[in-house]
Amino acid sequence: VQLVQSGADTRNPGASVKVSCKTSGYSFISVYVHWVRQAPGQGLEWMGRIDPEDGGVAYGENFQGRVTFTADTSTSTAYVEFTSLRSEDTAVYYCTTLTTWGQGTQVTVSP
């Protein structure tokens, strides 16, 4: 099982960013994909999850309205798109099935 994420990205405040998570080695539609982030000096924060089978989503309280999860079953890839970025969104973003983790994607929000 592997989860391979897109590379690091730097954006201006107010911009959007989309991070991908390409999965392999298991049935993509059989397991939720969760998104978690870790800001500098902080612990892990659960952002939410998507059910790739039907696209059903659940968002963490702090992310409602600014984050969108999608899943492409043709490529077994999950995505998180973040809008209206703020400096405090600077963090490493992870996708995970809870048993396997992606390598993380550094997103830096800076003028």
DSSP file (Angstrom, degrees, kcal/mol; ACC not computed):
  #  RESIDUE AA STRUCTURE BP1 BP2  ACC     N-H-->O    O-->H-N    N-H-->O    O-->H-N    TCO  KAPPA ALPHA  PHI   PSI    X-CA   Y-CA   Z-CA
    1    1 A V              0   0    0      0, 0.0     2,-0.4     0, 0.0    24,-0.2   0.000 360.0 360.0 360.0 132.4    0.0    0.0    0.0
    2    2 A Q  E     -A   24   0A   0     22,-2.4    22,-1.8    98,-0.1     2,-0.5  -0.998 360.0-167.6-139.1 143.0    1.3    3.4   -0.9
    3    3 A L  E     -A   23   0A   0     98,-0.4     2,-0.5    -2,-0.4   100,-0.5  -0.980  14.7-172.6-125.1 116.3    0.1    7.0   -0.7
    4    4 A V  E     -A   22   0A   0     18,-2.8    18,-3.1    -2,-0.5     2,-0.2  -0.945   7.6-158.3-117.2 121.2    2.2    9.4   -2.7
    5    5 A Q  E     -A   21   0A   0     -2,-0.5    16,-0.2    16,-0.2    89,-0.0  -0.525  22.4 -98.5 -98.8 162.0    1.5   13.1   -2.3
    6    6 A S        -     0   0    0     14,-1.6    -1,-0.1    -2,-0.2     3,-0.1  -0.213  51.6 -86.8 -70.9 167.8    2.2   16.1   -4.6
    7    7 A G        -     0   0    0      1,-0.2    -1,-0.1    98,-0.1    13,-0.1  -0.086  53.7 -67.9 -78.8 173.8    5.2   18.3   -3.9
    8    8 A A        -     0   0    0     96,-0.1     2,-0.3    97,-0.1    99,-0.2  -0.148  50.8-165.2 -59.7 152.5    5.7   21.3   -1.7
    9    9 A D  E     -d  107   0B   0     97,-2.5    99,-2.6    -3,-0.1     2,-0.4  -0.997  14.2-156.9-144.8 144.5    3.9   24.5   -2.6
   10   10 A T  E     +d  108   0B   0     -2,-0.3     2,-0.3    97,-0.2    99,-0.2  -0.990  21.1 174.3-123.3 131.3    4.1   28.2   -1.6
   11   11 A R  E     -d  109   0B   0     97,-2.8    99,-2.6    -2,-0.4     3,-0.1  -0.923  30.3-111.4-134.8 158.6    1.1   30.5   -2.0
   12   12 A N    >   -     0   0    0     -2,-0.3     3,-1.9    97,-0.2    73,-0.2  -0.521  51.2 -84.1 -80.7 154.8    0.2   34.1   -1.2
   13   13 A P  T 3  S+     0   0    0      0, 0.0    73,-0.2     0, 0.0    -1,-0.1  -0.337 118.1  27.0 -55.8 139.7   -2.5   34.8    1.4
   14   14 A G  T 3  S+     0   0    0     71,-3.1    70,-0.6     1,-0.3    72,-0.1   0.240  98.8 114.4  90.2 -13.8   -6.0   34.6   -0.1
   15   15 A A    <   -     0   0    0     -3,-1.9    70,-2.5    70,-0.2    -1,-0.3  -0.158  61.8-120.5 -80.7 179.9   -4.9   32.1   -2.7
   16   16 A S        -     0   0    0     67,-0.2     2,-0.3    68,-0.2    67,-0.2  -0.829  21.0-167.4-118.0 159.3   -6.0   28.5   -3.2
   17   17 A V  E     - B   0  82A   0     65,-2.1    65,-3.0    -2,-0.3     2,-0.4  -0.994   7.6-156.4-146.1 147.0   -4.0   25.3   -3.2
   18   18 A K  E     - B   0  81A   0     -2,-0.3     2,-0.4    63,-0.2    63,-0.2  -0.989   8.8-166.2-127.9 124.4   -4.8   21.7   -4.2
   19   19 A V  E     - B   0  80A   0     61,-2.7    61,-2.2    -2,-0.4     2,-0.3  -0.899   9.4-150.7-110.6 136.2   -2.8   18.8   -2.9
   20   20 A S  E     - B   0  79A   0     -2,-0.4   -14,-1.6    59,-0.2     2,-0.3  -0.726   9.5-163.1-108.1 158.7   -3.1   15.3   -4.4
   21   21 A C  E     -AB   5  78A   0     57,-2.2    57,-2.5    -2,-0.3     2,-0.6  -0.859   9.7-160.9-141.8  98.6   -2.7   11.9   -2.8
   22   22 A K  E     -AB   4  77A   0    -18,-3.1   -18,-2.8    -2,-0.3     2,-0.3  -0.727  14.3-161.6 -87.0 122.0   -2.1    9.1   -5.3
   23   23 A T  E     +A    3   0A   0     53,-2.8     2,-0.3    -2,-0.6   -20,-0.2  -0.693  15.4 165.1-105.8 156.9   -2.9    5.7   -3.8
   24   24 A S  E     +A    2   0A   0    -22,-1.8   -22,-2.4    -2,-0.3     3,-0.1  -0.981  47.7  50.1-159.2 160.0   -1.9    2.2   -4.9
   25   25 A G  S    S+     0   0    0     -2,-0.3     2,-0.3   -24,-0.2    -1,-0.0   0.485 101.1  52.1  90.2   2.5   -1.8   -1.4   -3.6
   26   26 A Y  S    S-     0   0    0    -24,-0.1     2,-0.9     5,-0.0    -1,-0.2  -0.954  99.5 -74.3-155.9 173.3   -5.3   -1.6   -2.3
   27   27 A S    >   -     0   0    0     -2,-0.3     3,-2.0     1,-0.2     4,-0.4  -0.666  39.9-155.3 -78.7 108.9   -9.0   -1.1   -3.3
   28   28 A F  G >  S+     0   0    0     -2,-0.9     3,-0.8     1,-0.3    -1,-0.2   0.828  89.6  51.5 -55.4 -37.3   -9.3    2.7   -3.4
   29   29 A I  G 3  S+     0   0    0      1,-0.2    24,-0.4    23,-0.2    -1,-0.3   0.518  97.6  69.0 -81.6  -2.3  -13.1    2.6   -2.8
   30   30 A S  G <  S+     0   0    0     -3,-2.0     2,-0.4     1,-0.1    -1,-0.2   0.589  97.7  47.1 -92.8  -9.9  -12.9    0.4    0.2
   31   31 A V  S <  S-     0   0    0     -3,-0.8    -1,-0.1    -4,-0.4     2,-0.1  -0.989  80.4-115.8-137.6 137.4  -11.3    2.7    2.7
   32   32 A Y        -     0   0    0     -2,-0.4     2,-0.5    19,-0.1    19,-0.2  -0.387  25.1-138.7 -63.1 147.5  -11.8    6.3    3.7
   33   33 A V  E     -E   50   0B   0     17,-2.4    17,-2.4    65,-0.1     2,-0.3  -0.968  20.9-161.8-107.7 124.1   -9.0    8.8    3.0
   34   34 A H  E     -EF  49  96B   0     62,-3.3    62,-2.1    -2,-0.5     2,-0.4  -0.708   8.1-145.0-101.6 153.8   -8.4   11.2    5.8
   35   35 A W  E     +EF  48  95B   0     13,-2.6    12,-3.0    -2,-0.3    13,-1.2  -0.983  21.5 173.3-120.7 134.2   -6.5   14.5    5.7
   36   36 A V  E     -EF  46  94B   0     58,-2.5    58,-3.6    -2,-0.4     2,-0.3  -0.968  10.5-160.6-136.3 145.9   -4.5   15.7    8.7
   37   37 A R  E     -EF  45  93B   0      8,-2.5     8,-2.9    -2,-0.3     2,-0.4  -0.938   8.5-157.9-130.6 158.8   -2.2   18.6    9.0
   38   38 A Q  E     -EF  44  92B   0     54,-2.2    54,-2.4    -2,-0.3     6,-0.2  -0.933  12.0-157.6-135.6 110.4    0.7   19.6   11.3
   39   39 A A    >   -     0   0    0      4,-0.6     3,-2.5    -2,-0.4    52,-0.2  -0.442  46.5 -70.9 -79.5 159.4    1.6   23.3   11.7
   40   40 A P  T 3  S+     0   0    0      0, 0.0    -1,-0.2     0, 0.0     3,-0.1  -0.278 120.4   0.3 -54.4 126.4    5.1   24.3   12.9
   41   41 A G  T 3  S+     0   0    0      1,-0.2     2,-0.2    -3,-0.1    -2,-0.0   0.530 114.5 106.1  74.4   5.8    5.4   23.4   16.6
   42   42 A Q    <   -     0   0    0     -3,-2.5    -1,-0.2     1,-0.1     3,-0.1  -0.661  68.5-109.6-113.6 168.9    1.9   22.0   16.8
   43   43 A G        -     0   0    0     -2,-0.2    -4,-0.6     1,-0.2     2,-0.2  -0.187  53.1 -66.6 -83.5-176.8    0.3   18.6   17.0
   44   44 A L  E     -E   38   0B   0     -6,-0.2     2,-0.5    -8,-0.1    -6,-0.2  -0.511  47.2-159.8 -74.2 139.6   -1.6   16.7   14.3
   45   45 A E  E     -E   37   0B   0     -8,-2.9    -8,-2.5    -2,-0.2     2,-0.4  -0.981  14.1-133.3-125.1 121.2   -5.0   18.2   13.4
   46   46 A W  E     -E   36   0B   0     -2,-0.5   -10,-0.2   -10,-0.2     3,-0.1  -0.584  21.2-178.4 -74.8 125.3   -7.7   16.2   11.7
   47   47 A M  E     -     0   0B   0    -12,-3.0    13,-3.3    -2,-0.4     2,-0.3   0.755  48.8 -90.3 -94.4 -29.9   -9.2   18.1    8.8
   48   48 A G  E     -EG  35  59B   0    -13,-1.2   -13,-2.6    11,-0.3    -1,-0.4  -0.946  36.9-104.3 147.5-168.6  -11.7   15.5    7.7
   49   49 A R  E     -EG  34  58B   0      9,-2.4     9,-2.1    -2,-0.3     2,-0.4  -0.982  10.6-143.6-153.7 161.8  -12.2   12.5    5.4
   50   50 A I  E     -EG  33  57B   0    -17,-2.4   -17,-2.4    -2,-0.3     7,-0.2  -0.986  14.0-139.6-129.8 142.7  -13.7   11.3    2.2
   51   51 A D    >>  -     0   0    0      5,-2.9     4,-2.5    -2,-0.4     3,-0.7  -0.892  16.0-160.0 -94.6 106.8  -15.4    8.1    1.2
   52   52 A P  T 34 S+     0   0    0      0, 0.0   -23,-0.2     0, 0.0    21,-0.1   0.736  83.2  66.8 -63.1 -20.8  -14.0    7.4   -2.3
   53   53 A E  T 34 S+     0   0    0    -24,-0.4   -24,-0.1     1,-0.2   -23,-0.1   0.925 125.9   3.4 -67.3 -43.6  -16.8    5.0   -3.1
   54   54 A D  T <4 S-     0   0    0     -3,-0.7    -1,-0.2     2,-0.1     3,-0.1   0.378  97.1-113.0-125.8   2.8  -19.6    7.6   -3.0
   55   55 A G     <  +     0   0    0     -4,-2.5    14,-0.1     1,-0.2     2,-0.1   0.534  57.8 160.4  77.8   5.1  -17.8   10.9   -2.4
   56   56 A G        -     0   0    0     -5,-0.5    -5,-2.9    -6,-0.1     2,-0.3  -0.371  19.2-166.5 -62.4 137.4  -19.3   11.3    1.0
   57   57 A V  E     -G   50   0B   0     -7,-0.2     2,-0.4    -3,-0.1    -7,-0.2  -0.879  22.0-166.3-128.4 156.9  -17.3   13.8    3.2
   58   58 A A  E     -G   49   0B   0     -9,-2.1    -9,-2.4    -2,-0.3     2,-0.4  -0.980  16.2-156.8-139.1 131.0  -17.0   14.9    6.7
   59   59 A Y  E     -G   48   0B   0     -2,-0.4   -11,-0.3   -11,-0.2     5,-0.1  -0.866  20.0-114.3-112.3 141.4  -15.1   18.1    7.6
   60   60 A G    >>  -     0   0    0    -13,-3.3     3,-2.2    -2,-0.4     4,-0.8  -0.332  36.2-107.0 -65.2 155.0  -13.5   19.0   10.9
   61   61 A E  G >4 S+     0   0    0      1,-0.3     3,-0.5     2,-0.2    -1,-0.1   0.823 117.6  52.4 -54.8 -37.3  -15.0   22.0   12.7
   62   62 A N  G 34 S+     0   0    0      1,-0.2    -1,-0.3     3,-0.0   -15,-0.1   0.481 111.2  47.4 -80.7  -1.1  -12.1   24.3   11.9
   63   63 A F  G X> S+     0   0    0     -3,-2.2     3,-1.9   -16,-0.1     4,-1.3   0.447  71.6 128.7-123.0  -2.6  -12.3   23.6    8.1
   64   64 A Q  T << S+     0   0    0     -4,-0.8     4,-0.1    -3,-0.5    -3,-0.0  -0.343  82.4  10.5 -56.4 128.4  -15.9   23.8    7.2
   65   65 A G  T 34 S+     0   0    0      2,-0.4    -1,-0.3     1,-0.1     3,-0.1   0.250 122.7  63.0  89.9 -13.2  -16.4   26.1    4.2
   66   66 A R  T <4 S+     0   0    0     -3,-1.9    17,-2.6     1,-0.1     2,-0.4   0.525  94.5  59.5-118.1  -9.9  -12.7   26.5    3.3
   67   67 A V  E  <  -C   82   0A   0     -4,-1.3     2,-0.4    15,-0.2    -2,-0.4  -0.947  55.8-169.9-126.3 141.0  -11.7   22.9    2.4
   68   68 A T  E     -C   81   0A   0     13,-2.3    13,-2.6    -2,-0.4     2,-0.4  -0.994   7.2-158.1-130.7 128.1  -13.0   20.6   -0.3
   69   69 A F  E     +C   80   0A   0     -2,-0.4     2,-0.3    11,-0.2    11,-0.2  -0.863  16.9 172.0-101.9 137.9  -12.2   16.9   -0.5
   70   70 A T  E     -C   79   0A   0      9,-1.9     9,-2.8    -2,-0.4     2,-0.4  -0.942  16.1-155.3-137.2 163.2  -12.6   15.0   -3.8
   71   71 A A  E     -C   78   0A   0     -2,-0.3     2,-0.7     7,-0.2     7,-0.2  -0.989   6.0-154.7-143.1 130.9  -11.7   11.6   -5.0
   72   72 A D  E >>> -C   77   0A   0      5,-3.2     5,-1.8    -2,-0.4     3,-0.9  -0.898   6.2-171.4-106.1 105.1  -11.0   10.4   -8.6
   73   73 A T  T 345S+     0   0    0     -2,-0.7    -1,-0.1     1,-0.2   -45,-0.1   0.733  81.7  65.6 -71.2 -20.4  -11.7    6.6   -8.7
   74   74 A S  T 345S+     0   0    0      1,-0.2    -1,-0.2     3,-0.1    -2,-0.0   0.784 119.1  23.1 -71.5 -24.7  -10.3    6.4  -12.3
   75   75 A T  T <45S-     0   0    0     -3,-0.9   -52,-0.2     2,-0.2    -2,-0.2   0.327 102.6-123.3-120.0   4.4   -6.8    7.3  -11.0
   76   76 A S  T  <5 +     0   0    0     -4,-0.9   -53,-2.8     1,-0.2     2,-0.4   0.899  65.2 141.2  53.3  44.4   -7.2    6.2   -7.3
   77   77 A T  E   < -BC  22  72A   0     -5,-1.8    -5,-3.2   -55,-0.2     2,-0.3  -0.961  39.6-158.0-124.2 133.4   -6.3    9.7   -6.3
   78   78 A A  E     -BC  21  71A   0    -57,-2.5   -57,-2.2    -2,-0.4     2,-0.3  -0.801  12.8-163.4-104.6 151.2   -7.7   11.9   -3.5
   79   79 A Y  E     -BC  20  70A   0     -9,-2.8    -9,-1.9    -2,-0.3     2,-0.4  -0.959  14.0-161.4-133.5 149.6   -7.5   15.6   -3.4
   80   80 A V  E     -BC  19  69A   0    -61,-2.2   -61,-2.7    -2,-0.3     2,-0.5  -0.998  11.0-165.6-127.0 130.2   -7.8   18.4   -0.9
   81   81 A E  E     -BC  18  68A   0    -13,-2.6   -13,-2.3    -2,-0.4     2,-0.5  -0.963   2.7-164.6-117.1 131.7   -8.4   22.0   -2.1
   82   82 A F  E     -BC  17  67A   0    -65,-3.0   -65,-2.1    -2,-0.5     2,-0.2  -0.948   5.9-166.4-116.8 129.1   -8.0   24.8    0.3
   83   83 A T        +     0   0    0    -17,-2.6   -67,-0.2    -2,-0.5   -68,-0.1  -0.713  63.4  23.5-111.8 166.6   -9.3   28.3   -0.4
   84   84 A S  S    S-     0   0    0    -70,-0.6    -1,-0.2    -2,-0.2   -68,-0.2   0.905  83.4-153.6  47.8  53.5   -8.6   31.7    1.2
   85   85 A L        -     0   0    0    -70,-2.5   -71,-3.1    -3,-0.2     2,-0.3  -0.227  12.3-165.3 -60.6 143.3   -5.3   30.7    2.6
   86   86 A R    >   -     0   0    0    -73,-0.2     3,-2.1   -72,-0.1     4,-0.2  -0.830  36.2-105.6-122.2 163.1   -4.0   32.4    5.7
   87   87 A S  G >  S+     0   0    0     -2,-0.3     3,-1.8     1,-0.3    22,-0.3   0.850 119.2  62.4 -58.8 -33.3   -0.5   32.4    7.1
   88   88 A E  G 3  S+     0   0    0      1,-0.3    -1,-0.3   -49,-0.1    -3,-0.0   0.546  88.1  71.9 -73.5  -3.9   -1.7   30.1    9.9
   89   89 A D  G <   +     0   0    0     -3,-2.1     2,-0.4     2,-0.1    -1,-0.3   0.482  66.9 119.7 -84.2  -3.7   -2.5   27.5    7.2
   90   90 A T    <   +     0   0    0     -3,-1.8     2,-0.3    -4,-0.2    18,-0.2  -0.490  45.1 113.5 -61.1 120.5    1.3   27.0    6.8
   91   91 A A  E    S- H   0 107B   0     16,-1.9    16,-2.8    -2,-0.4     2,-0.5  -0.977  72.6 -86.7-172.5 170.0    1.7   23.3    7.7
   92   92 A V  E     -FH  38 106B   0    -54,-2.4   -54,-2.2    -2,-0.3     2,-0.4  -0.909  43.9-151.2 -95.6 127.7    2.6   19.9    6.5
   93   93 A Y  E     -FH  37 105B   0     12,-2.9    12,-2.0    -2,-0.5     2,-0.4  -0.857  13.0-169.7-105.7 133.3   -0.5   18.2    5.0
   94   94 A Y  E     -F   36   0B   0    -58,-3.6   -58,-2.5    -2,-0.4     2,-0.4  -0.936  15.1-153.8-122.7 142.2   -0.9   14.4    5.1
   95   95 A C  E     +F   35   0B   0     -2,-0.4     7,-2.8   -60,-0.2     2,-0.3  -0.881  27.9 171.2-103.3 149.5   -3.3   12.0    3.6
   96   96 A T  E     -FI  34 101B   0    -62,-2.1   -62,-3.3    -2,-0.4     5,-0.2  -0.993  45.6-152.8-158.0 146.8   -3.8    8.7    5.4
   97   97 A T        -     0   0    0      3,-2.4   -65,-0.1    -2,-0.3     4,-0.1   0.326  62.1-109.4 -94.4   4.5   -6.0    5.6    5.5
   98   98 A L  S    S+     0   0    0      2,-0.6     3,-0.1   -64,-0.1   -65,-0.1   0.072 117.3  53.9  82.7 -17.9   -5.1    5.5    9.2
   99   99 A T  S    S+     0   0    0      1,-0.3     2,-0.4     0, 0.0    -1,-0.1   0.613 115.5  34.2-108.7 -22.9   -2.9    2.5    8.6
  100  100 A T  S    S-     0   0    0    -98,-0.0    -3,-2.4     0, 0.0    -2,-0.6  -0.990  72.5-157.5-132.6 141.8   -0.8    4.0    5.9
  101  101 A W  B     -I   96   0B   0     -2,-0.4   -98,-0.4    -5,-0.2    -5,-0.2  -0.892  16.4-123.0-119.7 146.5    0.4    7.6    5.5
  102  102 A G        -     0   0    0     -7,-2.8   -98,-0.2    -2,-0.3     3,-0.1  -0.279  37.5-104.6 -70.9 172.2    1.5    9.8    2.7
  103  103 A Q        -     0   0    0   -100,-0.5    -1,-0.1     1,-0.2   -99,-0.1   0.591  62.7-109.3 -79.8  -9.5    4.9   11.4    2.9
  104  104 A G        -     0   0    0     -9,-0.1     2,-0.4     1,-0.1   -10,-0.2   0.132  19.2-123.1  95.3 147.0    3.4   14.8    3.6
  105  105 A T  E     - H   0  93B   0    -12,-2.0   -12,-2.9    -3,-0.1     2,-0.5  -0.984  17.4-139.3-129.1 119.6    3.2   18.0    1.6
  106  106 A Q  E     - H   0  92B   0     -2,-0.4   -97,-2.5   -14,-0.2     2,-0.5  -0.675  19.7-172.6 -78.7 122.2    4.6   21.3    2.9
  107  107 A V  E     -dH   9  91B   0    -16,-2.8   -16,-1.9    -2,-0.5     2,-0.5  -0.980   2.2-169.0-115.4 123.2    2.3   24.2    2.1
  108  108 A T  E     -d   10   0B   0    -99,-2.6   -97,-2.8    -2,-0.5     2,-0.6  -0.947   7.9-160.5-114.9 128.7    3.7   27.6    3.0
  109  109 A V  E     +d   11   0B   0     -2,-0.5   -97,-0.2   -22,-0.3   -19,-0.2  -0.933  31.5 145.3-110.4 114.7    1.5   30.7    2.9
  110  110 A S              0   0    0    -99,-2.6    -2,-0.1    -2,-0.6  -100,-0.0  -0.997 360.0 360.0-152.2 140.3    3.6   33.8    2.7
  111  111 A P              0   0    0      0, 0.0   -99,-0.1     0, 0.0    -2,-0.0   0.525 360.0 360.0 -62.5 360.0    3.3   37.2    1.0
